[in-house]
Amino acid sequence: MGIDLVHDEVEAELLTEVDIILCCQERMKLHLDKAIAQLAANRASQHELEKDLSDKQMAYRIDDKCHHLRNTSDGVSYFRGVERVDATVSVPESWAKFTDDNILRSQSERAASAKLRDDIQNLLVVTANEMWNQFNKVNLSFTNRIAETADAKNKIQIHLAKTLQEIFQTEMTIESIKKAIKDKSAFLKVAQTRLDERTRRPNIELCRDMAQLRLVNEVDEVDSTIQTLQQRLRDAEDTLQSLVHTKATLEHDLAVKANSLYIDQEKCMSMRKTFPNTLRLEGFC
């Protein structure tokens, strides 16, 4: 949150990881479609072979039956005109070619299947390596970022501790100045009261003597000292207000860093402690 919501190296590597995974998935889906199509072609070839084999087995049984027919065999009868009926659909050459074509197709499909399986195996190895390498890059970026954030958090904590100490000392200074002002105010009241009392001297006794001069000088000095202390008090209070503002800022920054550390270290890295092993990525488990 806040200033830490930045497009850093971790985010860049995570986006790259997402792109790599999506790219690997697309290549896998493409090969999956090829495998499904190849499987359909294999089954079609298998069906043709099984049908051809079934037809040949039936033809073999028929020819074998014909071969063993004798004059005394059961089922021997006249079938007038059967010699004029031509129910054949092939000649020896086309008959042999039909079977050869089925076998050649079967061989071709099996070769294509073997090549596709090799391609798929290579693809799984390559994609597993690509994802594994990027996984490690992301983890390294996380580790570096966590170290940077922890270092920044420690520095903030040091500055915060110093600021708290400064606040304490400033508060003590303010209290000391207030006490000094209070003490000086008491002296000022005494000096002014003395001057006021001396104004009541009768007639010629109202003399501007040495006591009078010293009292006037004392009032001026004490009043000047109080003014100086009050200015120091205002400066100290301004400093205290600035320190309190700095403290609030540092505490906010500290909360931001603590939140970032929690997200990166506890939430994200805990999910990235394990990664599917190569065998699993290659589809063996």
C-alpha positions in Angstrom: 0.0 0.0 0.0 1.0 3.6 -0.3 4.5 4.3 -1.6 5.2 0.5 -1.8 2.6 0.0 -4.5 5.3 0.2 -7.1 6.1 -1.6 -10.4 9.2 -3.1 -9.0 11.4 -6.0 -10.3 9.3 -8.5 -8.5 6.1 -7.4 -10.3 8.0 -7.4 -13.6 9.3 -10.9 -13.1 5.8 -12.1 -12.0 4.3 -10.7 -15.2 7.0 -12.4 -17.2 6.2 -15.7 -15.3 2.5 -15.3 -16.1 3.4 -14.8 -19.8 5.7 -17.8 -19.8 3.1 -20.0 -18.2 0.4 -18.9 -20.6 2.7 -19.4 -23.6 3.6 -22.9 -22.3 -0.1 -23.7 -21.9 -0.9 -22.5 -25.4 1.9 -24.8 -26.8 0.6 -27.6 -24.7 -2.9 -27.1 -25.9 -1.7 -27.0 -29.5 0.1 -30.4 -29.0 -3.0 -31.7 -27.1 -5.1 -30.9 -30.1 -2.6 -32.6 -32.4 -2.6 -35.7 -30.0 -6.4 -35.8 -30.1 -6.4 -35.6 -33.9 -3.7 -38.2 -34.1 -5.6 -40.5 -31.7 -8.7 -40.2 -34.0 -6.5 -41.0 -37.0 -5.0 -44.0 -35.2 -8.5 -45.3 -34.2 -9.7 -44.8 -37.8 -6.7 -46.8 -39.1 -7.3 -49.4 -36.4 -10.9 -49.7 -37.4 -10.0 -50.2 -41.1 -7.5 -52.9 -40.2 -10.0 -54.6 -37.9 -12.7 -54.4 -40.6 -10.3 -55.7 -43.3 -9.1 -58.5 -40.9 -12.7 -59.4 -40.1 -13.6 -59.5 -43.8 -10.5 -61.7 -44.6 -11.3 -64.1 -41.7 -14.8 -64.5 -43.1 -13.5 -64.9 -46.6 -11.0 -67.5 -45.3 -13.8 -69.5 -43.6 -15.9 -69.4 -46.8 -13.0 -70.4 -49.0 -12.0 -73.1 -46.5 -15.5 -74.4 -46.5 -15.5 -74.4 -50.3 -12.2 -76.2 -50.4 -13.5 -79.1 -48.3 -16.8 -79.5 -50.1 -17.3 -83.0 -51.6 -20.0 -84.7 -53.6 -21.1 -86.3 -50.4 -21.0 -83.1 -48.4 -24.2 -81.7 -46.8 -25.7 -78.6 -48.3 -24.5 -79.4 -51.8 -27.3 -78.3 -54.2 -28.1 -76.7 -57.5 -28.0 -72.9 -57.8 -29.0 -72.3 -61.3 -27.7 -69.2 -63.0 -25.3 -68.4 -60.2 -22.4 -68.5 -62.6 -23.9 -65.6 -64.5 -24.1 -63.4 -61.4 -20.9 -61.4 -60.9 -21.0 -60.0 -57.3 -17.2 -59.3 -57.1 -16.1 -55.8 -56.3 -12.3 -56.2 -56.8 -9.6 -58.0 -58.7 -6.5 -59.6 -57.2 -4.5 -56.5 -57.8 -7.0 -54.1 -56.1 -7.7 -56.6 -53.4 -3.9 -56.7 -52.5 -3.6 -53.0 -52.9 -6.5 -52.4 -50.5 -4.8 -54.3 -47.7 -1.4 -52.8 -48.5 -2.9 -49.3 -48.3 -4.4 -50.2 -44.9 -1.1 -51.5 -43.6 0.8 -48.5 -45.0 -1.6 -46.1 -43.5 -1.3 -47.9 -40.2 2.5 -47.7 -40.4 2.3 -44.0 -41.3 0.0 -43.3 -38.4 2.1 -45.2 -35.9 5.2 -43.4 -37.1 3.4 -40.1 -36.8 2.3 -41.1 -33.3 5.8 -41.9 -32.2 7.1 -38.6 -33.5 4.3 -36.7 -31.8 5.0 -38.5 -28.5 8.6 -37.5 -28.8 7.6 -33.9 -29.6 5.3 -33.8 -26.6 8.0 -35.2 -24.4 10.5 -32.6 -25.6 7.8 -29.9 -25.2 7.1 -31.0 -21.6 10.8 -30.9 -20.7 11.4 -27.5 -22.4 8.3 -25.9 -20.8 9.2 -27.4 -17.4 12.7 -25.9 -17.6 11.3 -22.5 -18.8 8.8 -22.3 -15.9 11.4 -23.6 -13.4 14.0 -21.0 -14.4 11.5 -18.2 -14.3 10.2 -19.5 -10.9 13.7 -19.2 -9.5 14.1 -15.7 -11.0 10.9 -14.6 -9.3 12.0 -16.1 -6.0 15.3 -14.3 -6.3 13.6 -11.0 -7.0 11.3 -11.6 -4.0 14.3 -12.4 -1.8 16.1 -9.2 -2.9 13.0 -7.1 -2.5 12.3 -8.5 1.0 15.9 -7.7 2.0 15.5 -4.1 0.7 12.2 -3.7 2.5 13.5 -5.1 5.7 16.6 -2.8 5.6 14.3 0.2 4.9 12.1 -0.9 7.8 15.1 -1.1 10.2 16.2 2.3 9.2 12.8 3.7 9.8 12.7 2.1 13.2 16.1 3.6 14.0 14.9 7.1 13.0 11.6 6.6 14.9 13.5 5.7 18.0 15.7 8.8 17.6 12.6 10.9 17.0 10.9 9.6 20.1 14.0 10.4 22.1 14.0 13.9 20.6 10.3 14.3 21.5 11.1 13.2 25.1 14.0 15.7 25.4 12.0 18.5 23.8 9.1 17.9 26.2 11.6 18.0 29.1 13.0 21.2 27.7 9.5 22.7 27.4 8.8 21.8 31.0 12.1 23.3 32.1 11.4 26.6 30.2 7.9 26.8 31.7 9.4 26.3 35.2 12.0 29.0 34.5 9.3 31.4 33.2 7.2 30.7 36.3 10.2 31.3 38.6 11.2 34.5 36.7 7.6 35.7 36.8 7.7 35.4 40.6 10.8 37.6 40.7 9.2 40.1 38.3 6.1 40.3 40.5 8.2 41.0 43.6 10.3 43.7 41.8 7.2 45.4 40.4 5.4 45.2 43.8 8.4 46.9 45.3 8.3 49.7 42.7 4.6 50.1 43.2 5.0 50.3 47.0 7.8 52.9 46.6 5.4 55.2 44.6 3.5 55.7 47.9 6.5 57.5 49.5 5.4 60.9 50.7 6.6 64.2 49.1 10.3 64.6 48.9 10.9 61.0 49.8 9.9 60.1 46.2 13.5 60.1 45.4 15.1 58.4 42.3 17.7 56.9 44.5 20.0 53.9 43.9 17.4 51.5 45.1 14.9 52.9 42.7 17.4 52.6 39.8 18.3 49.0 40.7 14.6 48.0 41.0 13.9 49.5 37.5 16.9 47.8 36.1 15.9 44.5 37.7 12.4 44.7 36.2 13.8 45.3 32.8 16.3 42.5 33.0 13.7 40.0 34.4 11.1 41.0 31.8 13.7 40.7 29.0 14.7 37.2 30.3 11.0 36.2 30.4 10.5 37.4 26.8 13.5 35.4 25.7 12.2 32.3 27.6 8.8 32.6 26.0 10.4 32.8 22.6 12.4 29.7 23.4 9.2 28.1 24.6 7.4 28.9 21.3 10.4 27.5 19.3 10.5 24.4 21.4 6.7 23.9 21.0 7.1 24.3 17.2 9.9 21.8 17.3 7.8 19.4 19.3 4.9 19.8 16.8 7.3 19.1 13.9 8.7 16.0 15.7 5.2 14.7 16.4 4.4 15.1 12.7 7.6 13.3 11.8 6.8 10.6 14.3 3.4 10.1 12.6 5.0 10.0 9.2 7.6 7.4 10.3 4.9 5.3 12.0 2.9 5.3 8.8 6.0 4.4 6.7 6.8 1.7 9.2 3.3 0.3 8.9 3.6 0.4 5.1 6.9 -1.5 5.2 5.5 -4.1 7.7 2.5 -4.7 5.5 4.8 -5.1 2.4 7.0 -7.6 4.3 3.9 -9.5 5.4 2.6 -9.7 1.9 5.9 -10.6 0.2 7.4 -12.8 2.9 4.5 -14.5 4.6 1.8 -14.6 1.9 3.6 -14.7 -1.4 6.7 -16.7 -0.5 4.7 -19.2 1.6 2.8 -20.0 -1.6 6.1 -20.3 -3.5 7.9 -22.6 -1.1 7.1 -25.6 -3.3 7.1 -26.0 -7.0 5.8 -29.1 -9.0 8.8 -31.4 -9.7 10.0 -32.0 -13.2 8.3 -35.4 -13.4 5.0 -33.9 -12.5 5.4 -31.1 -15.0 6.3 -33.6 -17.6 3.1 -35.4 -17.0 4.4 -38.6 -15.3 2.6 -38.1 -11.9 
